[in-house]
């Protein structure tokens, strides 16, 4: 049994797909026409924390590469972008976020993404039973559409995961000021260009002001 098949067997509690499956088409697509390996030397020197995750939105060294200029010019149509990373040992859903614009994830390790659809949020509530899991093999880069709910990747080994994260510049930075809430969506705005629903089990997010908008199980990935 290969790694993917083994993971799918262990995670029968959730729809579990390979990123090559047609089911991924409603969430994003695989990007294979850029040399993301140019980012590998920097990422090889980053550490995976023993607990939790570390997210760095913008890294000067990775943003000084040829692939950054190519992605910014062609993929994002000259919109300024940032390149950072998320490393960690997470294995649960915990929350769901979305951005106004696509996100690119480049996997330096095999990992799993838990994905949902923005259209499934009703009155600022999302039922975790609608989540689907996708296995992302090492070396794969994927686009996640702006309508795709996602959060930190999930590990599939004790070593944890490493993922490069590319977004429009300024995303995930602190807000300048408290917003005058005019719509229901305003309650979900957590950081710049980051709308977030947290699972009530994830008290560390709730305590930071995240909206407790996920009902149902705080899904875990087993390996």
N, C-alpha and C positions, 0 to 999 in steps of 0.2 A: 504494500500500500504506500503510495507517495504522500508527501507532506500535506498537500491540499486535501486529499481524500481522508487522511487521518484526522485533520482538523474538522472537516465537515461531519465526520462520524462523532467526534467529541462534542460538537456544538449543534446537536439536532434540535435544540430548543429555539433556534433562530434560523430563518432562511439564510443559507450560507453558499456563496458563489465564488468562483474564480473571476478575477477582474476581466478576463477574456470572454466571460459569458455575456450574451446579449442583454441580460438583466441590468448590466452596468450602464447601458446606453441612456437611460433616463436620468442618471446622476452625473455623467461626465464621459470622458473618453481618454484613451491612451495616447500619450504624446511620444512620438518616436523619431522626430525629425530635428532634434537638437542634441548637442553633445553635453549632456548633463554630467558626464564623467569628469569634466573639468572641475567640478565642485568636490570631487572625492578627496583630494589631498587635504583640504581644510577639514572636512568632516571626519576623516580618519583620526584627527588629533583632538576631536571633541569627546567628552566623557558622557557616559550614561549614569545618571544618579542612582544611588542604591535604593532610594525611595522616591515615589512620585515622578514628576516630569519636569524638565527644564525647557522653556521656550524662549528663544532669542529672536525677535522680529527682524532685525537687520544686522548683517555682518559685512563690514567694509571689504574684507578680503574676497568674499564670494561675489560681492557687487562690483568688483573690479575685473571681472572675467569677460571673455568674449561672448559666452553663452548668455550672460545677463543682458548685454547690449542687443543680442539677437532676439531674445524673448521680449524685451521691452519694445523694440522696433516693430517686430512682426506679430507676435502673439497678442500683445496688449495695445498695438496700434499707436506706439510712442507715448502711452500713458506711463508716467514714472512708476517704477516698481521697487520693491524691497525683496531681498533674499535673506532668509534666516533659517532656523531649524528647530525641531522639536525632538528631543531625546528623552527616553524614559522607560519606566517599567509598568506603565498602566495596563490594566486588563479589563476595565469596566467602562460603561457608557458615561456616567457622571453628568454629562451635559450635552447640549446640541447648540451649535452656533451657525450663523450664515453671514455672508458679506454681500455687498452690492458690487458684484464683480467676481470673476472666476478665481479660484485658488489652484495652484499647481503643487502637488506633492511628489517628491522624488525619493523613492525608498532606497536607503543604504543598507537596509536589512529586510528580510521577509517580515511582513506586518499584516494586520487586519484593520480595515476601516469599517466603522459602524455608521451607516448612512440612512437618512430619511429625506422626506420631501417637504419643502416649505409649505406647499399647498395643504398639507395634513395638519397644520397648526390651526386650531379652532379656539377662538377666544383666549388666545395666549396659552393654550394647553396642547400638549402633544402626548399621544399614547405610545409608549415604548414598544408595544406589540407590533407596531408598523415598521420597526427598524429592520434593515437587511445588512448582512455582513459580507465583505468582499476581501478575499485574499489578494494581497499585492506582493508579488515576488520582488526580491532584491534586484535593483537595477531598473525598475519600472517607474516611469513618470506618468502621472495622471492629472487631467484637468477635472476639477470639481466645479460644476456650474454654480452660479449665484443662488439658484433655487435648491441647492443640495445642503441639507442639514448634516453637520459633521462635528467632530471634536477631536481630541487627542487620539492618535492611533493606539492599537492594542498590541502588546507583545505576543509572540508565539514561541518564545524560548526564555529561559531564566536570565539570559544576557540582556534582554530588553530590546528596544528599537531605536533606530536613527532615521529621521525623515527630514529632508530639506523642504522648506515651506516658502513659496513665492506668492506674493500678493501685491495689490496696488499700494504704493508708498503711503505710509502713515497708518495703515490698518493695524489694529490691536495696540495702538498707543493710547495713553490716558486721555480722557475727554478734557477739554479746556474748561468746561463749566457744567454745572447741573442743568439739565434740559427742562424747559417748560413743556410738560407733557400735554400734547394735543391729541394724540391717537393712542390706540391700544399698543401699537408697535413700539411707541416711545418707551414703554415700560421695560422693553427687552434690550434697549441699547445699553451696552455694558462698557464698551471702549469704542474708539474711533472705528467706524465701519465694521462693528462687531455686535450683532444682536444675539443674545444668549438666553437659552432656557436651561435651568439647572434641575437636576434630580434632587428631591428633598433629602435624600441620603447624603448628598455631597454638601455637608454643612459649611465647609471652608469656602465654597462659592456663594452660598446663601449669605453668609456673614459678611462677604465683600460686596453685597448688594445685588447679586444675580437673582433673576426672577425665577421662582420655583414652579416652572411650567411643565415639567415632565411627570406624567402619571404612569403607574405600572412598575414593572421590574427594572431595577438598575442592572441592565444586561451585562453579563460577564462572558469573556471569551476564554475557553479552556484549551490547553495544549498538552 
